[in-house]
Each structure stands twice: as structure tokens, then as C-alpha cells.
């Protein structure tokens, strides 16, 4: 009985150390939208290319094999996409990449119905950067607000 408790305690100790060690090694990334541009679309699906800037707040460089991206606007899903483009971010540095996202026509209509009279738009950007090799996956979430003028600038149009 004593041996079983000792072995169980030892195994639990290793599990806790392993899990906590994994949490400590998690990459700290921040992802910002830098530009949104239209991509080839169909009648039922709009597509856009979202250029993002990835900031690495760790001293360790990130080698990524791709990323996922979800964008909610005003509390509703707006766009989702994936990219398998490889990129790297130096330690305490930043890099840019792009993700093509799909936007359902129904989601666009729902958003348009809620835009009337609004000057600002709340958004949540979330996703995951997939580590290549020994780099760990890093999840991210960014919340913010756009004004109509900022949306025009993100889309490559000059401010009014």
C-alpha cells in the first residue's frame, strides 16, 4: 500500500511539473490587423485577405507553420480563415503574414442591418499560431474598437 501511494505521488509530481513547465514555455504573442483587402469571392461567400502583424514578447524566436484567424464584429461572427504559410518572428520582434478569410453573405447582411447609425464597431480577433518544429502553439485574443474612418484606412482607402 505504501509503495503504491509513493509511486502515485511521484507520478502526480511529474505530471504537475510537466504541465506547469508547458505553461511557462507558452509563447507570448500579440496579433494586430494591419490591412484588410478583398479577395476572389463568390455569390454566397465573400473573401478577404487580412494582413496581420505578429509581435513576439518572448526572447525565443517563433517558427510558425501557419495560423487560424476568427474575427467577430459587434458580438457576431464575421470572418474565419486558415493559412499554412510559414513565417518566423524573432525573439522580442515582429513579423507580418496574411490569412484569407471567408465571410458568409448571411453574416454580411446581419452585420449591415446592425450598422445603421453606428460610428464605432467592437471587434474580437482570436486564433492560434501553429509552431513548427520545437516551437509551441500560441493562442491569442485581441479586443478593440474601430471607427468608420479607421475601417476605411484598413481597407486601403484614404480617410474622408
VONU-411465 format. One line per 3 residues: number of its first residue (from 1); their letters; for each residue x, y negated, z negated of C-alpha. Coordinates in nm, 3 decimals, decimal comma, always signed. Layout:
! residues N
NUM) A) X Y Z; ...
//
This chain:
! residues 160
1) XXX) +0,000 +0,000 +0,000; +0,277 -0,239 -0,096; +0,465 -0,171 +0,227
4) XXX) +0,152 -0,243 +0,436; +0,098 -0,580 +0,265; +0,464 -0,669 +0,310
7) XXX) +0,455 -0,575 +0,678; +0,126 -0,758 +0,732; +0,263 -1,067 +0,556
10) XXX) +0,578 -1,056 +0,769; +0,376 -1,022 +1,092; +0,147 -1,312 +0,989
13) XXX) +0,450 -1,527 +0,909; +0,596 -1,463 +1,256; +0,260 -1,538 +1,422
16) XXX) +0,228 -1,869 +1,234; +0,586 -1,969 +1,320; +0,532 -1,873 +1,685
19) XXX) +0,206 -2,068 +1,712; +0,341 -2,375 +1,534; +0,658 -2,362 +1,741
22) XXX) +0,445 -2,358 +2,057; +0,252 -2,664 +1,939; +0,572 -2,853 +1,864
25) XXX) +0,710 -2,777 +2,210; +0,399 -2,912 +2,389; +0,488 -3,186 +2,639
28) XXX) +0,354 -3,532 +2,567; +0,221 -3,671 +2,894; +0,006 -3,967 +2,985
31) XXX) -0,164 -3,986 +3,325; -0,284 -4,312 +3,482; -0,480 -4,372 +3,802
34) XXX) -0,275 -4,591 +4,034; -0,482 -4,576 +4,355; -0,797 -4,418 +4,499
37) XXX) -0,834 -4,378 +4,875; -1,090 -4,198 +5,093; -1,004 -3,855 +5,238
40) XXX) -1,175 -3,646 +5,506; -1,534 -3,585 +5,393; -1,849 -3,403 +5,500
43) XXX) -2,214 -3,499 +5,482; -2,265 -3,328 +5,144; -1,923 -3,385 +4,989
46) XXX) -1,720 -3,698 +4,967; -1,347 -3,654 +4,913; -1,091 -3,896 +4,779
49) XXX) -0,721 -3,895 +4,716; -0,635 -4,007 +4,365; -0,274 -4,117 +4,317
52) XXX) -0,165 -4,081 +3,957; +0,139 -4,187 +3,757; +0,258 -3,929 +3,503
55) XXX) +0,455 -4,056 +3,206; +0,668 -3,816 +3,004; +0,710 -3,918 +2,640
58) XXX) +0,941 -3,625 +2,568; +1,319 -3,614 +2,611; +1,279 -3,288 +2,804
61) XXX) +1,212 -3,314 +3,179; +0,893 -3,165 +3,318; +0,896 -2,940 +3,624
64) XXX) +0,537 -2,903 +3,740; +0,382 -2,661 +3,986; +0,057 -2,860 +4,016
67) XXX) -0,227 -3,014 +3,822; -0,603 -3,032 +3,776; -0,798 -3,355 +3,750
70) XXX) -1,152 -3,442 +3,639; -1,297 -3,792 +3,644; -1,616 -3,885 +3,459
73) XXX) -1,769 -4,230 +3,511; -2,025 -4,377 +3,272; -2,055 -4,046 +3,089
76) XXX) -2,127 -3,840 +3,403; -1,909 -3,612 +3,610; -1,787 -3,792 +3,919
79) XXX) -1,494 -3,607 +4,074; -1,287 -3,289 +4,029; -0,984 -3,155 +4,208
82) XXX) -0,669 -2,946 +4,201; -0,327 -2,979 +4,354; -0,046 -2,728 +4,394
85) XXX) +0,206 -2,999 +4,489; +0,527 -2,953 +4,292; +0,673 -3,256 +4,114
88) XXX) +0,911 -3,333 +3,833; +0,913 -3,602 +3,568; +1,242 -3,692 +3,398
91) XXX) +1,260 -3,698 +3,022; +1,131 -4,033 +2,893; +1,042 -4,121 +3,251
94) XXX) +0,761 -4,122 +3,502; +0,668 -3,993 +3,846; +0,374 -4,012 +4,085
97) XXX) +0,170 -3,747 +4,264; -0,169 -3,717 +4,432; -0,474 -3,497 +4,387
100) XXX) -0,755 -3,468 +4,641; -1,087 -3,456 +4,458; -1,435 -3,361 +4,568
103) XXX) -1,733 -3,577 +4,488; -2,081 -3,433 +4,535; -2,323 -3,656 +4,724
106) XXX) -2,571 -3,594 +4,443; -2,318 -3,723 +4,186; -2,259 -4,032 +4,403
109) XXX) -2,634 -4,103 +4,424; -2,671 -4,054 +4,047; -2,383 -4,299 +3,988
112) XXX) -2,524 -4,555 +4,234; -2,859 -4,552 +4,056; -2,685 -4,643 +3,730
115) XXX) -2,463 -4,921 +3,872; -2,716 -5,195 +3,913; -2,621 -5,498 +3,707
118) XXX) -2,306 -5,338 +3,562; -1,980 -5,527 +3,567; -1,775 -5,264 +3,382
121) XXX) -1,752 -4,888 +3,418; -1,634 -4,648 +3,147; -1,425 -4,354 +3,261
124) XXX) -1,262 -4,042 +3,121; -0,974 -3,886 +3,313; -0,867 -3,542 +3,200
127) XXX) -0,679 -3,246 +3,331; -0,375 -3,029 +3,299; -0,019 -3,045 +3,432
130) XXX) +0,097 -2,689 +3,504; +0,455 -2,628 +3,403; +0,689 -2,445 +3,637
133) XXX) +0,948 -2,206 +3,502; +1,002 -2,262 +3,130; +0,808 -2,591 +3,112
136) XXX) +0,481 -2,560 +2,917; +0,140 -2,667 +3,046; +0,029 -3,009 +2,923
139) XXX) -0,331 -3,120 +2,887; -0,417 -3,489 +2,899; -0,716 -3,716 +2,843
142) XXX) -0,735 -4,088 +2,911; -1,035 -4,307 +2,840; -1,077 -4,657 +2,969
145) XXX) -1,285 -4,911 +3,149; -1,275 -5,061 +3,499; -1,424 -5,388 +3,613
148) XXX) -1,569 -5,426 +3,963; -1,259 -5,625 +4,060; -1,021 -5,354 +3,933
151) XXX) -1,214 -5,088 +4,126; -1,171 -5,287 +4,446; -0,797 -5,322 +4,379
154) XXX) -0,763 -4,946 +4,309; -0,931 -4,877 +4,639; -0,671 -5,087 +4,823
157) XXX) -0,898 -5,383 +4,886; -0,785 -5,736 +4,799; -0,960 -5,886 +4,493
160) X) -1,265 -6,104 +4,582
//
